[in-house]
Amino acid sequence: MKTALSVLVFLFSTVFLLAQNAEEIVQKNIENTGGEKSWINLNSIILKGDVALDVNNTYPLVVYHKRPYHKRVVFIMNQKEVLNEGYDGKNGWTYSDILKKNVVVPNYQPDAFDSDLLMYKKKGFTVQLVGETEVEKIPVYKVALSKNKNITYYYFDKKTYQLLMEENKEETLIYSNYKKINGLTFAMKIVGKPKQGGEYVVTFSEIKINPSISEKQFKF
């Protein structure tokens, strides 16, 4: 009985330490990329760049985000904006090649304006340090963010606490070319690898912090 109790105490202590270490890793990442207060004060953003869908298809890209959560992602094709993804606060939208107009996406599940890592406890998430590994030969911490059986894995550089990779149920995202803009640090290059196959590369050339964005941008 005494041995069993000792084992339970050891296991509890191990879980506590893993959670504590994970909390510290996430906290350092938030601090090093601008700090919680600065991220909370981010109310709108416009990102411009290019998206390479494959070797032969690269398009200019513009992304609009605005609190509480409105979203507009457009590709520039033949000098015209084509809606890739939009969210007006109620419905998700995309452009239909067949109907030649924007249409509502059935069962659309919007993401969030903020990263799930920001104030994750208030959102009902828990974190745990899974272990240490490497991403492109860089030593990293692997941290699990969990809520309602949904788990996302984040890989943080052990030296800088910069986020290098993210794995969720839909895709793997690789972040690089970080740049500080108005006190906030952003990955200027994102490589996406969907679970169903394929790969795309997003490269940002310009990011505007807290710009004025007309509500018309979110009427699809």
N, C-alpha and C positions, 0 to 999 in steps of 0.2 A: 504493500500500500504506500509505504514511504517512497519507494522507488518510482512508482507510478505518479505520485504527486510531484516528485522532482522533475520527471519527464514533462509533465504538464506545465510546470513553471518555466522550464527551459524553452518549450515550444512557444508559450505565450510571450516570453521575453524576446525570442527570435522574431516573431511576427511584429511585435511592437517596434523593435529596432529597424526592421525592414521598412515599416511604414514611416518611422521617423526619418530615416535616411532619404526615403523617396520624397518626403515633404521638403526636406532641405534642398534636394536637387531641383525640384520644381520652383521653389522659392528663389534660388540663385538664378535660375533661368529667367524668371520674371524680372528680377532686379537688374540683371545684366542686359536685358533688352529694352529697358526704359523705366521699369518700376510699375507697380500696380496702379498707382494714382494716375500716371500718364496714360496707361492703356484704358483706364476707365473714362478718362477725359477725351478719348478718341470717339467722336460721334459720327464722322463720315470719312470716306476715303475713296479716291479714284486712282486706279492702277492702270498704266498703259504699257504695252509691250507687244510681244509676239507669241503665238502658240504654234508649235510644230506638231501636227497630228501624225505625220509620217515623213519620210524622206522627201516626198514631192509636194507636200501640202503644208505650207506655212502661211499664217494669216496675222495681220495686225489684230490686237486684242485690247478691249477696254472693259474694265470692271468697275462698277459703281456699288458701294455699300453705304447704308445709312441706318442709324438707329431709329426705332427699336429693332426692326430688321426688315429692310428692303434691299433687293438685290437685282442687278442688271449686268449680264455678261454678254458682250456682243463681239462678233468677228466682223472685220471689214472685208467684204468680198465684192469685187468689181466696183469699188468705191462706194458701197452701200453697207449700212449696218444690218447684220443678220443676228437675230436674237438666239443665243445658244442656251441661256438659262435666265429666267427672271422670277422674282417673287414680289408680289404686291402687298404682302402682309396677310393675305388669305389664300391665294392660289399660286401654284407654280406654273410657269409659262415657258414655251419654246416655239421656235419657228417650224412650221410644217411645210416641207417641200411639195407635198401632194396638194394641200389646200392653198398654198401660197400666202399664208398668213400666220400670225401667232395664235397658238391654241393652248388651252389649259392642259396641264400634265396630270393625269389621274393618279391619285394616291401619292402625290408629291410630299416628300418629307424634307422641310427646310432645315438647313444647318443653322448656325447661330452667328451673330455679329462678332462676338468675342470667341477666343480660343476656349475650349473646355477646361484648359489648365488654369485660366484666370478665375480666381475665387472658386475653385472646384468644390470645396466643401459645402458652400452655400447652395451649389447646384445639385448636391446629393452624390457627388463622386467620392471615391476613395482611391488612394494611390498605394502602390507597393513596389519596392525595388525587387525586380525579378533576378537581376544578376549583372554581370559585366561581359561585354563581347566587343566586336569590332564592326565598324561600318566603313568600308573602303579603306581598311588598314588603320583606321583611327579608333583608339580605345574609347568605348562609350559605356554609359550606364543605361540599362534597359529598365524602363519604368512602366508599370501597368496602371492605366486609369480605368476604373470600373464603375458601372452603374446598371442595375437591373439586368445582370448577366451579360451586358454588352461591354466588351473590353477593347481598348485601344492601347497599343504599345508605342512608347516614345523612346527614342534613343538620343541621349545627351552626351556631347563631347565631355570627357572626364576633366579636361583642363579648363575649358571656357564655359561649360554648361550650355553651349549653343545646341539647339535642336537640329540634328542631322537627318533623322528619318522618323517616319510615323507609319504604323501599320494599323489599319482598321479593317472592318469586315468587307469593305468594297475595294480598297486599293492600298498600295504602298506608295508613300510620298517621300522623295529625297530632296532635302533642302540644302542650298549652297549659295555662295556669292552674297554674303550678308552685307548690308549697308545701313548706316544710321541716318535717319531722316527726321529732322525736328525732334531729336531725342529718343525716337523709337527705332528699333532695329528690325529690319525686314530681310527675308530671303529673296534675293532678286532672281533666283533661278529655282524652279521646282520641276522635278521629273516625276511624272505619275505613271504607275504601273498597275492598271486595273486587274482584278482577280481573274476576269474572263479572258485576259490576254491583251497584247498590244502595249503601246507606250506613247506618251505625249510629253512635250517639254514646253514649259511656260517660262519666258524670260521677260522680266519687267525692266523698262528703261526709265520710267518716270512714276513717282508716287506722290500724290497730293494729300496732305493731312488736313482734316477738317475743312474741306472746301464746301461752298454752298452748292447743293444739288437740288434742282427743281423736282417737285413731286411728279411732274410730267414724265420724268425718266422711268418711273415705275408704273406707268399706265400702259398696259400692253394690248 
